[in-house]
Amino acid sequence: MRQLKSFMVMNISGMNRITATYDEIDERGMPVSKNNKVSFYAIENDLIINIENMQKYISNRIEEE
């Protein structure tokens, strides 16, 4: 099983790139490997919409503070 630890969305040349860090855990809950990384561009429409919604939420939250 893979356990997501963190992720980040970066705007690179007008496209959203997602970078994530995760641990791999075996069926007994023991760590197999730690701090594995994966990176990819957001190309699916559903993912792009979700990123835009998160950006709007964060922008609105910042304005409230």
N, C-alpha and C positions, 0 to 999 in steps of 0.2 A: 504494500500500500504506500502511496505517496502522501505526505502531509505538507500542505502548503504552509510556508513560514512567513513569506512576505512577497509583495509584488509592487511594481512601479509602472506607471504609464508615462512615456516620454514622447513629446512631439518632435519628430525628426524629419525635417524637410517637408512638413505638412502632413505627415502620416504618423499615426500612433503606433509606437513600438512598446510592447509589454515585455518586461523582464521579471522573472519569478525565481524565488529560491525555495527549495523543498527538501525534506528529509525522506528517505525510504525506510519503511518499518516492516518487519516480517510479521507473520501471522500470530506470533506470541507477543507482539508489541515491542520487540527489541529493535534498536536502530541498526540498519544495514549500512547506510551511508548518510552523511550529513552535508548540508549546504550545497546540494546539487543546484545547478542553474539551467534555466531555459529562457530563450528570447525569441519573440516572433512579432510580426506586424499584424495589426488588427485589420483584416480584410472582409470579415463577415459583417453584414449590415446590422444584425442583432448586437454584436459586440461593439460596433462603432456607436450605436444608439445608446447602449449602456454606459460607455465611456463619456459621451456627451452629457448624459444625465448626471453622472457623478461630478463632472466639471461644473455644471450649473449648480448643483447642490452645494458644492464646496464654495463657489463664488458667492452664492447667497448667504451662506453661513459666515463667510468672512465679512460681508457687508453688515451683518447684524452685530458683530462684536465691536 
